[in-house]
Amino acid sequence: MAVTWTASPSGSTADWYREFAEVDVRGVSPRYEVLCLGVAGDAEVCALLDSLPSAKRQPNLLLAAVRFLGGPIDAWADFRAFVFDRWVDVAQTMRQRRTQTNEARRSSALLPVLAGLPQPLALLEVGAAAGLCLFPDRWSYRYQTGDGDHVVGEGPELRCRASGPVPLPERPPEVVWRGGLDLHPLDVRREQDMRWLEALIWPERTDRLAVLRAAIAIARADPPAIRTGDLTVDLPGVAADAPPEATLVVFHTAVLAYVDDPGRAAFTTALRALAVVRPVCWLANEAPGVLPQTQQWRGRGRARVLTRDGLPIAGAGAHGDTLDWFE
């Protein structure tokens, strides 16, 4: 069974870009807010976008494609002119590429669980992109709590504001195997792939760009094995490579939102079948409502809900900068 990697807008293309401007980037990326409001109010630009498949009209795809091609993003008129002048190239990039944001800071949300599992670990990420989240043991974490900072590990620093009874660990996990699965994996050794990841970061987020570059350096020193495949059918084959003496952890972040309902059901079935063969810990860090157990957090200001084996345990920021452990 194939997975449908789509995130259809609710309404027209103009509505999609207006919502993205007013909800997603407002207060975070002023330049993107201006550009997306410009798209929303421009029937000719929307007509160009409507010539693409629905999943390829995403605001992030258009914005990243223009940046990837060296286009301007500081003024709407210049941006619009570039889109029209280079539409063939822009459309081709949007068709070929995907919003594969590979934010290593999301490891901050996973670390308290990973460090508390029986060691060592075998990590298997589905929707892994370039596999930059497969190295939770190579970072230093600074959890900022009401009682002061809690620092774990050595390496480039990741910062996370933590609240609630987070089981903050004293040391990072021991990882003995790393594997990934993605329909369209990226290669950390390919400059074009890494340029695309940089283009996906909103221009004002220089902190995220620094983390990305540090994550690329970590991964290039020990390139992870990312297999091309479908998470609903190829999971057992990848998991079979994990050493049997290690605790197997299957995890994903912001992946199932791009999978249709039958695909999500098939993935859950594959996980259950895998758990019959060997013990497995399933960590999902998805938007509220993506998993049925997280419906109650929709519209309550949480970008992600972290679940362990389907049980909600924490709320998290979209890019791992906050962690709110549930009572």
C-alpha positions as CSV (number, residue, x, y, z in Angstrom):
1,M,0.0,0.0,0.0
2,A,1.3,3.4,-0.9
3,V,1.3,6.4,1.4
4,T,-0.3,9.6,0.1
5,W,2.0,12.4,1.3
6,T,-0.5,15.3,1.1
7,A,-1.6,18.1,3.3
8,S,-4.6,19.6,1.5
9,P,-5.6,23.2,2.3
10,S,-9.0,23.9,3.7
11,G,-10.4,26.1,1.0
12,S,-8.8,27.8,-1.9
13,T,-5.1,28.4,-2.5
14,A,-5.6,32.1,-1.5
15,D,-7.2,30.9,1.8
16,W,-4.2,28.6,2.4
17,Y,-1.7,31.3,2.0
18,R,-3.7,33.8,4.0
19,E,-4.0,31.3,6.9
20,F,-0.3,30.6,6.7
21,A,0.5,34.3,6.9
22,E,-1.9,35.0,9.8
23,V,-1.4,31.9,11.9
24,D,1.9,30.2,11.1
25,V,4.4,32.9,10.4
26,R,2.9,36.0,12.0
27,G,5.3,37.2,14.7
28,V,7.9,34.8,13.6
29,S,8.8,35.6,10.0
30,P,7.6,39.1,9.0
31,R,9.0,38.7,5.4
32,Y,7.1,35.5,4.9
33,E,3.9,37.1,6.3
34,V,4.2,39.9,3.7
35,L,4.9,37.4,0.8
36,C,2.1,35.0,1.7
37,L,-0.5,37.9,2.1
38,G,0.7,39.0,-1.3
39,V,0.1,35.6,-2.8
40,A,-3.3,35.4,-1.2
41,G,-4.4,38.7,-2.7
42,D,-3.0,38.0,-6.2
43,A,-5.3,36.0,-8.5
44,E,-2.6,35.6,-11.2
45,V,-0.1,34.1,-8.8
46,C,-2.8,31.8,-7.3
47,A,-3.7,30.7,-10.9
48,L,-0.1,29.6,-11.4
49,L,-0.1,27.7,-8.1
50,D,-3.4,26.1,-9.0
51,S,-1.7,24.5,-12.0
52,L,0.2,22.3,-9.6
53,P,-1.2,19.3,-7.7
54,S,-2.8,20.2,-4.4
55,A,0.0,18.9,-2.2
56,K,2.5,20.9,-4.2
57,R,0.9,24.3,-3.6
58,Q,2.1,24.5,0.0
59,P,3.4,28.0,1.1
60,N,6.6,26.5,2.5
61,L,7.3,24.8,-0.9
62,L,6.9,28.0,-2.9
63,L,8.9,30.1,-0.4
64,A,11.7,27.6,-0.2
65,A,11.8,27.0,-4.0
66,V,12.3,30.7,-4.6
67,R,15.1,30.9,-2.1
68,F,16.7,27.7,-3.4
69,L,16.8,29.3,-6.9
70,G,18.4,32.5,-5.5
71,G,15.2,34.6,-5.7
72,P,14.4,37.7,-3.6
73,I,12.2,37.5,-0.5
74,D,12.6,41.0,0.9
75,A,9.8,42.7,-1.1
76,W,6.6,41.4,-2.6
77,A,7.0,43.1,-6.0
78,D,10.4,41.6,-6.5
79,F,9.3,38.2,-5.3
80,R,6.2,38.3,-7.6
81,A,8.4,39.2,-10.6
82,F,10.8,36.4,-9.9
83,V,7.9,33.9,-9.7
84,F,6.6,34.9,-13.1
85,D,10.0,35.2,-14.8
86,R,11.2,31.9,-13.5
87,W,7.9,30.0,-13.2
88,V,9.1,26.9,-15.1
89,D,12.1,26.5,-12.7
90,V,10.0,27.4,-9.6
91,A,7.3,24.9,-10.6
92,Q,9.8,22.2,-11.3
93,T,11.5,22.6,-7.9
94,M,8.1,22.5,-6.2
95,R,7.2,19.3,-8.0
96,Q,10.5,17.6,-7.3
97,R,11.1,18.7,-3.7
98,R,9.2,18.3,-0.4
99,T,8.8,20.0,2.9
100,Q,11.3,17.7,4.6
101,T,12.2,20.0,7.5
102,N,14.8,18.1,9.5
103,E,15.0,19.8,12.8
104,A,17.5,18.2,15.1
105,R,16.3,20.2,18.1
106,R,13.2,18.0,18.2
107,S,15.5,15.5,19.9
108,S,15.0,17.6,23.1
109,A,11.4,16.3,23.3
110,L,12.5,12.6,22.8
111,L,15.5,12.6,25.1
112,P,13.7,12.1,28.5
113,V,12.1,9.0,27.1
114,L,15.1,7.6,25.2
115,A,17.4,8.0,28.2
116,G,14.9,6.2,30.5
117,L,14.7,3.1,28.3
118,P,16.8,-0.1,28.8
119,Q,20.1,0.6,27.1
120,P,21.5,0.4,24.5
121,L,19.1,1.6,21.8
122,A,18.5,0.9,18.2
123,L,16.8,4.0,16.6
124,L,14.6,3.7,13.6
125,E,13.1,7.0,12.3
126,V,10.3,6.9,9.7
127,G,10.0,10.0,7.5
128,A,13.7,10.5,8.3
129,A,14.6,12.8,5.4
130,A,18.4,13.1,5.9
131,G,18.3,11.4,9.3
132,L,19.5,14.4,11.3
133,C,17.3,13.4,14.3
134,L,19.1,10.0,14.6
135,F,21.9,11.4,16.7
136,P,20.3,12.3,20.1
137,D,23.5,11.1,21.8
138,R,25.8,13.6,20.1
139,W,24.3,16.8,21.5
140,S,24.5,18.8,24.8
141,Y,21.0,19.7,26.0
142,R,20.2,22.7,28.1
143,Y,16.7,22.3,29.6
144,Q,15.6,25.7,31.1
145,T,13.2,25.0,34.0
146,G,11.7,27.0,36.8
147,D,14.4,25.6,39.1
148,G,17.3,26.6,36.8
149,D,19.1,25.0,33.9
150,H,19.6,21.3,33.6
151,V,22.4,20.3,31.2
152,V,22.9,16.8,29.7
153,G,25.6,15.5,27.4
154,E,28.4,17.0,25.4
155,G,28.5,18.5,22.0
156,P,26.7,21.4,20.2
157,E,24.0,22.8,22.5
158,L,20.3,22.5,22.1
159,R,18.1,24.6,24.3
160,C,14.6,23.7,25.4
161,R,12.2,25.4,27.9
162,A,10.8,22.6,30.0
163,S,7.8,22.6,32.4
164,G,5.9,20.0,34.3
165,P,7.4,16.8,35.8
166,V,9.8,16.1,33.0
167,P,12.0,13.1,33.9
168,L,15.2,15.0,33.0
169,P,18.1,12.5,32.5
170,E,21.6,12.7,33.9
171,R,23.2,11.3,30.7
172,P,22.3,10.8,27.1
173,P,21.2,7.5,25.7
174,E,23.6,4.9,24.4
175,V,22.9,4.3,20.7
176,V,24.4,1.3,18.9
177,W,22.3,1.4,15.7
178,R,20.6,4.0,13.6
179,G,18.3,3.5,10.6
180,G,15.8,5.5,8.7
181,L,13.0,5.1,6.2
182,D,11.7,7.7,3.8
183,L,9.9,7.8,0.5
184,H,12.3,10.4,-0.8
185,P,15.4,10.4,1.5
186,L,18.0,13.1,1.5
187,D,21.7,12.5,1.5
188,V,23.9,14.5,4.0
189,R,26.8,14.2,1.5
190,R,24.9,15.9,-1.3
191,E,25.3,19.7,-1.2
192,Q,22.0,20.3,-3.2
193,D,20.0,18.3,-0.6
194,M,21.5,20.2,2.2
195,R,20.9,23.5,0.4
196,W,17.3,22.5,0.2
197,L,17.1,21.9,3.9
198,E,18.6,25.4,4.5
199,A,16.0,26.9,2.1
200,L,13.2,25.4,4.2
201,I,14.2,27.4,7.3
202,W,12.4,30.7,7.7
203,P,14.8,33.5,7.0
204,E,14.6,35.1,10.5
205,R,15.4,31.9,12.3
206,T,19.2,32.1,12.3
207,D,19.2,29.9,15.5
208,R,17.6,27.1,13.5
209,L,20.1,27.5,10.7
210,A,23.0,27.2,13.2
211,V,21.4,24.0,14.6
212,L,20.9,22.6,11.1
213,R,24.5,23.2,10.1
214,A,25.8,21.6,13.3
215,A,23.5,18.6,12.7
216,I,24.8,18.2,9.2
217,A,28.3,18.1,10.5
218,I,27.4,15.5,13.0
219,A,25.7,13.3,10.4
220,R,28.4,13.6,7.8
221,A,30.9,12.3,10.3
222,D,28.8,9.1,10.6
223,P,26.2,9.1,7.7
224,P,23.1,7.2,8.7
225,A,21.6,4.5,6.6
226,I,18.3,5.9,5.2
227,R,16.4,3.4,3.1
228,T,14.0,4.4,0.4
229,G,10.6,2.9,1.3
230,D,7.0,3.2,2.5
231,L,6.4,3.3,6.2
232,T,3.3,1.1,5.9
233,V,5.1,-1.8,4.1
234,D,8.8,-1.5,4.5
235,L,9.1,-1.0,8.3
236,P,9.7,-4.7,9.1
237,G,12.5,-5.0,6.6
238,V,14.4,-2.0,8.1
239,A,13.7,-3.1,11.7
240,A,15.2,-6.5,10.9
241,D,18.6,-4.9,10.6
242,A,18.5,-3.6,14.2
243,P,20.6,-5.7,16.6
244,P,18.4,-7.9,18.8
245,E,20.2,-7.1,22.0
246,A,19.2,-3.4,21.7
247,T,15.9,-1.7,22.6
248,L,14.2,-0.9,19.4
249,V,12.7,2.6,19.2
250,V,10.5,3.6,16.2
251,F,9.9,7.3,16.2
252,H,8.7,10.1,13.9
253,T,8.0,13.8,14.1
254,A,5.6,15.8,11.9
255,V,5.2,12.8,9.5
256,L,1.8,11.3,9.8
257,A,0.1,14.6,9.0
258,Y,1.2,13.9,5.4
259,V,-0.2,10.4,5.4
260,D,-3.8,9.6,4.6
261,D,-6.1,7.8,7.1
262,P,-5.7,4.4,5.5
263,G,-1.9,4.9,5.5
264,R,-2.0,5.8,9.2
265,A,-4.0,2.7,10.0
266,A,-1.7,0.5,8.0
267,F,1.3,2.0,9.8
268,T,-0.3,1.2,13.2
269,T,-0.9,-2.3,12.1
270,A,2.7,-2.7,11.0
271,L,3.9,-1.5,14.4
272,R,1.7,-4.0,16.2
273,A,2.9,-6.8,14.0
274,L,6.5,-5.7,14.7
275,A,5.9,-5.7,18.4
276,V,4.9,-9.4,18.2
277,V,8.4,-10.2,16.8
278,R,10.3,-8.1,19.4
279,P,9.7,-5.4,22.0
280,V,9.5,-2.0,20.5
281,C,8.9,1.5,21.9
282,W,6.9,3.8,19.6
283,L,7.4,7.6,20.0
284,A,5.3,9.9,18.0
285,N,5.7,13.7,18.1
286,E,2.8,14.9,15.9
287,A,0.3,17.8,15.7
288,P,-2.8,17.5,17.9
289,G,-5.4,15.4,16.3
290,V,-3.1,13.5,13.9
291,L,-3.4,10.5,16.2
292,P,-6.9,9.9,17.6
293,Q,-5.5,9.9,21.2
294,T,-4.5,13.5,20.9
295,Q,-7.8,15.0,19.6
296,Q,-8.4,16.7,23.0
297,W,-5.4,19.0,22.5
298,R,-6.6,20.5,19.2
299,G,-7.0,24.2,19.4
300,R,-5.3,24.4,22.8
301,G,-2.1,26.1,21.7
302,R,0.1,23.0,21.4
303,A,2.1,22.6,18.2
304,R,2.9,18.9,18.9
305,V,1.8,16.2,21.3
306,L,4.4,13.6,22.3
307,T,3.0,10.1,22.7
308,R,4.6,6.9,23.8
309,D,3.0,3.7,22.5
310,G,-0.1,5.8,21.8
311,L,-0.3,7.4,25.3
312,P,0.0,11.2,25.3
313,I,2.8,12.2,27.7
314,A,3.8,15.8,26.8
315,G,3.2,18.9,24.7
316,A,6.1,20.2,22.6
317,G,7.0,23.1,20.4
318,A,7.0,22.5,16.6
319,H,10.8,22.7,16.4
320,G,11.6,21.2,19.9
321,D,12.2,24.5,21.7
322,T,9.6,23.8,24.4
323,L,8.5,20.7,26.3
324,D,5.5,20.6,28.7
325,W,5.3,17.3,30.5
326,F,1.8,16.2,31.5
327,E,0.9,15.4,35.0
